Amino acid sequence: MITVHLYYKGTNGSARRFAKEMEESGIAEAIRKEPGNLQYQYFQPLDDPETVLLIDAWKDQAAIDAHHASPMMAQLAKLRETYDLHMTVERFVSDELGGDERFIRK
């Protein structure tokens, strides 16, 4: 699994309006239905009202590549431009917890 954290930074609430439009327009839901998508969810840090975090998880790189080649990417890019958002990205690859299970309370 590959998980990507995208931090959208805007001004005057633009990042939050972007996330709201992604949800209300159906783009976010369409991305969730793409083959290989495991998570597509927006969050807002409590200490930074001008940033929205997207946690985006995919089965593998092939699923991400297919997503990046989809027509929805043009819509998404246009919305990012409309809301004048700047991004920071972090990428994580799962290693199946590697022995940390004993520290996780279920």
N, C-alpha and C positions, 0 to 999 in steps of 0.2 A: 504494500500500500504506500502511496505517496500522498503526503498532506502538505498543502501550501497555505501559508498565512499571508493574506494580502491586507495591508493596512492602507486604507483610503483616508487621506488627509485633505480637508477642505477648509472653508471659512464660512462663518455665518450660518452654520447648520447644513451646508451643502452635502457633506458626506452622508448625513442621516437622511436627507431628502433623496439622494441617489439610491440608497439601500431600500427606502420605501418604494420608490418607483420600480426598482428591480423586482420587488415582491408583487406589487399591485399590477404591473404590466404582464406578469406571467413569465418573464424571462427567467427568473430564478427557478421557478417550478419546472420549466422546460429543461434547464440545465440539470436539475436533480433527476430527470427522467432519462438523461443520456446514458448509453451503455457504459458501465464502468464507474459511474459517479457513486461515491459512497457517502458524501456529505457536502452540503453547500448551505452554509448558515452564517448570518450576519450577527455581530455582537458589537457593543459599544463599551469601551473602557470607562469605568466610573470616574477616573481622574482626568479624562480628556474628551470633552464633548464635541470636539472638532474631528475626531478620528472614529472610523468604523472599521472593525476587523472582520474579514471574511475568512472562515475556515472552509477550505475546499479540499476534499479528499477523493482520490481516484484509485482504482484497482491497480493500474500500472501506467507506464509512460505512453503506451499505445492509446489508452483511453484519453489521456491528456492531449496527445497530438490530434486525435479525432475531434475533441472538443475545440481546440484552437483552430481547426480547419472548418468548423461549422459556421453557418450563416449568423448564428447568434452572437458571434464574436464581433461582427461589425456593429450590431445594435449596442452591445456592451461598450465598445470603444466610443461610439457616438455619445452615449450617456456620460461616460467618464469625462469627455471633452465638454459637454454641456454644463456639467457641474464643476468644471475646472479642478479636478481631483489630481493629487499627486500620490504616488504609491511607493511603498516599501514592501519587499517580498522576502519571506523566509520559506525554505523548502525542507521537509523532513521525510526520511524513508524509514518505514517500520522495520524493526528487527524482532518482532514477536515478544517483546518485553524482556528478553534476555535474562531471566532469573529474578525480575522485580516483582513477581506475582505475590510473594509473601508480604510486601509492603502495601498492597492494594486491598482496601476493605470493600467488599461487595455486599 
